[in-house]
Amino acid sequence: MVENSTERRQFPRYRHDLKALINLDETWDTAECRDISGCGIRFITTQRPNLNKTIQIHIDNLGRFEGIVLRYVEDGFVVHLNASTFIMQQLADQLACELVDK
């Protein structure tokens, strides 16, 4: 049996429209965080950092993270968070609580 992509995900993905700052080459640029999980984020932006580049991220109300650019999408790019399993689980729990509280 072949798993589909949602069954392979480590954490649930949530649709959020959060403001973010991304540090590219020592410059902070604005971006919109569209989809987020405990281990990854999709950003809406015109910026195209190099693939596999490690970038600094600050997301309103969630804090500061480090991520590795995985791929480009039509309207931005996707990063995998560079964090411990414990931190990723805390983020996933926080996202789940915020979704329930709204």
Accessible surface in RSA format (square Angstrom, percent):
REM  Atomic radii and reference values for relative SASA: ProtOr
REM  Chains: A
REM  Algorithm: Lee & Richards
REM  Probe-radius: 1.40
REM  Slices: 20
REM RES _ NUM      All-atoms   Total-Side   Main-Chain    Non-polar    All polar
REM                ABS   REL    ABS   REL    ABS   REL    ABS   REL    ABS   REL
RES MET A   1   215.25 111.5 128.99  85.4  86.26 205.4 105.33  89.6 109.92 145.6
RES VAL A   2   138.00  90.8 114.29 103.5  23.70  57.1 117.96 102.5  20.04  54.3
RES GLU A   3    88.89  51.0  82.61  62.5   6.28  14.9  23.30  45.1  65.59  53.5
RES ASN A   4    84.60  58.3  76.19  73.6   8.42  20.3  42.04 101.2  42.56  41.1
RES SER A   5    59.65  50.4  54.18  72.3   5.47  12.6  29.70  63.3  29.95  42.0
RES THR A   6    95.37  67.8  80.33  81.4  15.04  35.8  68.22  91.6  27.15  41.0
RES GLU A   7    96.40  55.3  65.74  49.7  30.66  73.0  38.76  75.0  57.65  47.1
RES ARG A   8   152.48  64.0 122.36  62.4  30.12  71.7  52.30  71.5 100.18  60.7
RES ARG A   9   105.48  44.3  78.93  40.2  26.56  63.2  23.93  32.7  81.56  49.4
RES GLN A  10   108.06  60.4  73.03  53.4  35.03  83.4  40.68  86.6  67.38  51.1
RES PHE A  11    12.86   6.4   9.35   5.8   3.50   9.1  11.47   7.0   1.39   4.0
RES PRO A  12    78.40  57.1  67.50  61.5  10.90  39.6  77.51  64.0   0.89   5.5
RES ARG A  13    76.14  32.0  47.97  24.5  28.17  67.1  30.16  41.2  45.98  27.9
RES TYR A  14    30.28  14.1  26.80  15.2   3.48   9.1  18.79  14.1  11.49  14.2
RES ARG A  15   150.75  63.3 126.68  64.6  24.07  57.3  59.90  81.9  90.86  55.1
RES HIS A  16     8.54   4.7   4.02   2.8   4.51  11.5   5.82   6.0   2.72   3.2
RES ASP A  17    93.99  65.8  62.38  62.1  31.60  74.7  25.81  60.7  68.18  68.0
RES LEU A  18    25.12  14.0  23.31  16.7   1.80   4.5  25.12  17.6   0.00   0.0
RES LYS A  19   136.08  66.4 134.06  82.3   2.02   4.8  93.03  83.7  43.05  45.9
RES ALA A  20     3.90   3.6   0.00   0.0   3.90   8.9   1.69   2.4   2.21   5.9
RES LEU A  21    69.17  38.5  69.17  49.5   0.00   0.0  69.17  48.6   0.00   0.0
RES ILE A  22     0.00   0.0   0.00   0.0   0.00   0.0   0.00   0.0   0.00   0.0
RES ASN A  23    26.38  18.2  21.66  20.9   4.72  11.4   2.03   4.9  24.35  23.5
RES LEU A  24    14.86   8.3  11.73   8.4   3.13   7.9  11.73   8.2   3.13   8.4
RES ASP A  25   110.66  77.5  87.53  87.1  23.13  54.7  38.39  90.4  72.26  72.1
RES GLU A  26   163.66  94.0 135.76 102.7  27.90  66.4  57.86 111.9 105.81  86.4
RES THR A  27    74.83  53.2  71.37  72.4   3.46   8.2  48.25  64.8  26.58  40.2
RES TRP A  28    95.01  38.1  71.17  34.4  23.84  56.0  50.25  26.8  44.76  72.6
RES ASP A  29    39.64  27.8  36.16  36.0   3.48   8.2   7.66  18.0  31.98  31.9
RES THR A  30   108.65  77.3  95.94  97.3  12.71  30.3  63.04  84.7  45.61  68.9
RES ALA A  31     9.34   8.6   0.00   0.0   9.34  21.2   7.82  11.0   1.52   4.0
RES GLU A  32    41.11  23.6  40.31  30.5   0.80   1.9  10.34  20.0  30.77  25.1
RES CYS A  33     0.00   0.0   0.00   0.0   0.00   0.0   0.00   0.0   0.00   0.0
RES ARG A  34    45.75  19.2  45.75  23.3   0.00   0.0   0.04   0.1  45.71  27.7
RES ASP A  35    26.10  18.3  26.10  26.0   0.00   0.0   1.87   4.4  24.23  24.2
RES ILE A  36     0.00   0.0   0.00   0.0   0.00   0.0   0.00   0.0   0.00   0.0
RES SER A  37     1.63   1.4   1.63   2.2   0.00   0.0   0.50   1.1   1.13   1.6
RES GLY A  38     0.00   0.0   0.00   N/A   0.00   0.0   0.00   0.0   0.00   0.0
RES CYS A  39    18.74  14.2  18.72  20.9   0.02   0.0   0.00   0.0  18.74  20.2
RES GLY A  40     4.25   5.2   0.00   N/A   4.25   5.2   4.25  11.7   0.00   0.0
RES ILE A  41     0.00   0.0   0.00   0.0   0.00   0.0   0.00   0.0   0.00   0.0
RES ARG A  42    47.98  20.1  47.98  24.5   0.00   0.0  16.69  22.8  31.29  19.0
RES PHE A  43     0.00   0.0   0.00   0.0   0.00   0.0   0.00   0.0   0.00   0.0
RES ILE A  44    38.78  22.1  34.18  25.5   4.61  11.1  34.18  24.6   4.61  12.5
RES THR A  45    19.33  13.7   4.12   4.2  15.21  36.2  12.33  16.6   7.00  10.6
RES THR A  46   131.48  93.5 105.85 107.3  25.63  61.1  88.56 119.0  42.92  64.9
RES GLN A  47    64.31  36.0  61.34  44.8   2.98   7.1   4.23   9.0  60.09  45.6
RES ARG A  48   104.01  43.7  77.58  39.5  26.43  62.9  44.05  60.2  59.96  36.3
RES PRO A  49    10.05   7.3   0.17   0.2   9.88  35.9   9.90   8.2   0.15   0.9
RES ASN A  50   109.51  75.5 106.33 102.8   3.18   7.7  18.30  44.1  91.21  88.2
RES LEU A  51    85.61  47.7  67.99  48.6  17.62  44.3  67.99  47.7  17.62  47.4
RES ASN A  52   117.61  81.1  99.30  96.0  18.31  44.1  26.28  63.3  91.32  88.3
RES LYS A  53    58.32  28.5  49.56  30.4   8.76  20.9  26.34  23.7  31.97  34.1
RES THR A  54    66.86  47.6  46.57  47.2  20.29  48.4  26.64  35.8  40.22  60.8
RES ILE A  55     2.23   1.3   0.00   0.0   2.23   5.4   2.23   1.6   0.00   0.0
RES GLN A  56    58.53  32.7  58.32  42.6   0.21   0.5  21.30  45.3  37.23  28.2
RES ILE A  57     0.00   0.0   0.00   0.0   0.00   0.0   0.00   0.0   0.00   0.0
RES HIS A  58    65.93  36.0  65.87  45.8   0.06   0.1  42.11  43.4  23.82  27.7
RES ILE A  59     0.00   0.0   0.00   0.0   0.00   0.0   0.00   0.0   0.00   0.0
RES ASP A  60    63.70  44.6  61.39  61.1   2.31   5.5  15.65  36.8  48.05  47.9
RES ASN A  61   128.69  88.7  93.13  90.0  35.56  85.6  32.27  77.7  96.42  93.2
RES LEU A  62    21.97  12.2   0.49   0.4  21.48  54.0   3.35   2.4  18.62  50.1
RES GLY A  63    26.14  32.2   0.00   N/A  26.14  32.2  23.77  65.2   2.37   5.3
RES ARG A  64   151.15  63.5 122.15  62.3  29.00  69.1  46.21  63.2 104.94  63.6
RES PHE A  65    25.44  12.7  16.95  10.5   8.50  22.1  25.44  15.4   0.00   0.0
RES GLU A  66    57.62  33.1  53.00  40.1   4.62  11.0  11.77  22.8  45.85  37.4
RES GLY A  67     0.00   0.0   0.00   N/A   0.00   0.0   0.00   0.0   0.00   0.0
RES ILE A  68    54.87  31.2  54.87  40.9   0.00   0.0  54.87  39.5   0.00   0.0
RES VAL A  69     0.00   0.0   0.00   0.0   0.00   0.0   0.00   0.0   0.00   0.0
RES LEU A  70    83.57  46.5  63.75  45.6  19.82  49.8  64.16  45.1  19.41  52.2
RES ARG A  71   126.66  53.2 125.81  64.1   0.85   2.0  50.54  69.1  76.12  46.1
RES TYR A  72    89.50  41.8  68.06  38.7  21.44  55.8  55.29  41.6  34.20  42.2
RES VAL A  73    39.98  26.3  29.89  27.1  10.08  24.3  39.08  34.0   0.90   2.4
RES GLU A  74   174.95 100.4 138.43 104.7  36.52  87.0  63.17 122.2 111.78  91.3
RES ASP A  75    61.00  42.7  51.10  50.9   9.90  23.4  34.69  81.6  26.31  26.2
RES GLY A  76     0.00   0.0   0.00   N/A   0.00   0.0   0.00   0.0   0.00   0.0
RES PHE A  77     0.00   0.0   0.00   0.0   0.00   0.0   0.00   0.0   0.00   0.0
RES VAL A  78     8.12   5.3   8.12   7.4   0.00   0.0   8.12   7.1   0.00   0.0
RES VAL A  79     0.33   0.2   0.00   0.0   0.33   0.8   0.00   0.0   0.33   0.9
RES HIS A  80    69.51  38.0  69.17  48.1   0.34   0.9  47.76  49.2  21.75  25.3
RES LEU A  81     2.46   1.4   1.67   1.2   0.80   2.0   1.67   1.2   0.80   2.1
RES ASN A  82    76.21  52.6  57.77  55.8  18.44  44.4   4.07   9.8  72.14  69.7
RES ALA A  83    34.81  32.0   9.49  14.7  25.32  57.6  21.46  30.2  13.35  35.4
RES SER A  84    63.92  54.0  46.05  61.5  17.87  41.2  53.52 114.0  10.40  14.6
RES THR A  85    89.41  63.6  84.87  86.0   4.54  10.8  55.04  73.9  34.37  52.0
RES PHE A  86   137.55  68.8 130.10  80.6   7.45  19.4 134.99  81.8   2.57   7.3
RES ILE A  87    73.56  41.9  73.13  54.5   0.43   1.0  73.13  52.7   0.43   1.2
RES MET A  88    15.55   8.1  15.14  10.0   0.41   1.0  15.55  13.2   0.00   0.0
RES GLN A  89    80.33  44.9  80.33  58.7   0.00   0.0  34.84  74.2  45.48  34.5
RES GLN A  90    90.64  50.7  84.88  62.0   5.75  13.7  30.65  65.2  59.99  45.5
RES LEU A  91     7.19   4.0   4.02   2.9   3.17   8.0   6.51   4.6   0.68   1.8
RES ALA A  92     5.76   5.3   3.89   6.0   1.88   4.3   4.25   6.0   1.52   4.0
RES ASP A  93    73.36  51.4  70.25  69.9   3.11   7.4  27.03  63.6  46.33  46.2
RES GLN A  94    72.39  40.5  66.23  48.4   6.16  14.7  27.20  57.9  45.19  34.3
RES LEU A  95     0.04   0.0   0.04   0.0   0.00   0.0   0.04   0.0   0.00   0.0
RES ALA A  96    35.87  33.0  34.53  53.3   1.33   3.0  35.53  50.0   0.34   0.9
RES CYS A  97    75.58  57.2  71.60  79.9   3.98   9.4  20.30  51.4  55.28  59.6
RES GLU A  98    44.35  25.5  42.71  32.3   1.64   3.9  27.40  53.0  16.95  13.8
RES LEU A  99    88.44  49.3  77.85  55.7  10.59  26.6  77.85  54.7  10.59  28.5
RES VAL A 100   124.22  81.7  99.74  90.3  24.48  59.0 106.61  92.6  17.60  47.7
RES ASP A 101   119.91  84.0  83.67  83.3  36.24  85.7  31.68  74.6  88.23  88.0
RES LYS A 102   175.05  85.4 111.93  68.7  63.12 150.3 110.89  99.8  64.17  68.3
END  Absolute sums over single chains surface
CHAIN  1 A     6260.4       5143.1       1117.3       3182.2       3078.2
END  Absolute sums over all chains
TOTAL          6260.4       5143.1       1117.3       3182.2       3078.2
